[in-house]
Amino acid sequence: MTQTLLALISEQGALILFVVTFLSCLAMPVPASLMMLTAGAFVASSDLSAPLIVVACLSGAVLGDQVGFALARRLQEALDGYLSRRPKRAALMVKARAFTDRWGGPGVFFSRCLVSPLGPYVNLTAGATGLSWPRFLIWDILGEITWVLLYLGLGYLFASQLTAISNILLNLSGLLAALVVTLGLGLALLRALRHSAHDATRPR
Amino acid sequence: MRTSIAHLWRHHKLLLLAFVVAALVTLAFAVRTIMFALYWSDPAHRRQQLEAWMPLRYVAYSWQLDPARIAAAFGVKDQQGRRLTVGQIAARKDLTLEQMKQQLEALAPPSGGNE
């Protein structure tokens, strides 16, 4: 499938990049990062025009993020009705909202560029835990600009070694995303342990 | 340590399993990244391989050839932004990708053209 998609960059140009970045932001399994690196290389060889490609990638990605966020926001309204009847779960949601309120902005930014495989899930979480839309939009646009320019730029710079740079970069991006998830789960485990130690020492 | 793990296994089984899986995935990515970095650090591997999806101009660019000369050799007009891929030209000329590659290589300087 990847070969077909890469051939489509030559055949369709900007349009296919818009579609692919849009779908990738909704967690569809399309190789958006690889296609942006390739598009960057094709800009270097004068096969594609840089401004058109930047606009296509950026608008596809931001639009995809907004759709994910809006869907989750819809879900949140349904969730609120359900939680009002279950106080224990509602307490958990209050915690999640506080977390989003504190870390939401930078979280959205870094999940666009540094750990982009996590982006679609952050959109859903941000929408469902009530991050304000203007805040989401601003961080989203800043993050996607970084993502798009980083990948197109590296594709452009390393155009004659496209396979090498994509091999290394895509693995590195997977490594960072997996590392962030591992650290997050590790922290949750530590917290669970501390909680149980606390419970054990508490007088009954 | 052991009792901690036993405790987590009893009370937070899913969380612990998720952590182990995530740690293994991280390790796999780390190993792959190192292997790729080692492979690509060898200059002999760095020359871009020919693929059917590549536009002819891009092949010329990555092999440091004159795009107009390459285009002329395959009987296509060289125009910026007009992207004929190696695959399309091969199909038009009734060539296999391997034959295309040989013809292109005949036009390219010997090994390491982009070093």
Interface residues (C-beta under 8 A of the other chain):
Chain A: Q3 L6 A7 I9 S10 E11 G13 A41 F42 A44 S45 S46 D47 L48 S49 A159 S160 Q161 L162 T163 A164 N167 I168 N171 L172 G174 L175 A178 L179 V181 T182 L185 G186 A188 L189 A192 L193 S196
Chain B: S4 H7 L8 H11 H12 L15 L16 A18 F19 A22 A23 V25 T26 F29 A30 R32 T33 F36 A37 Y39 W40 H45 R46 Q48 Q49 E51 A52 W53 M54 P55 R57 Y58 A60 Y61 S62 W63 Q64 P67 Q80 G81 R83 L84 T85 G87 N114
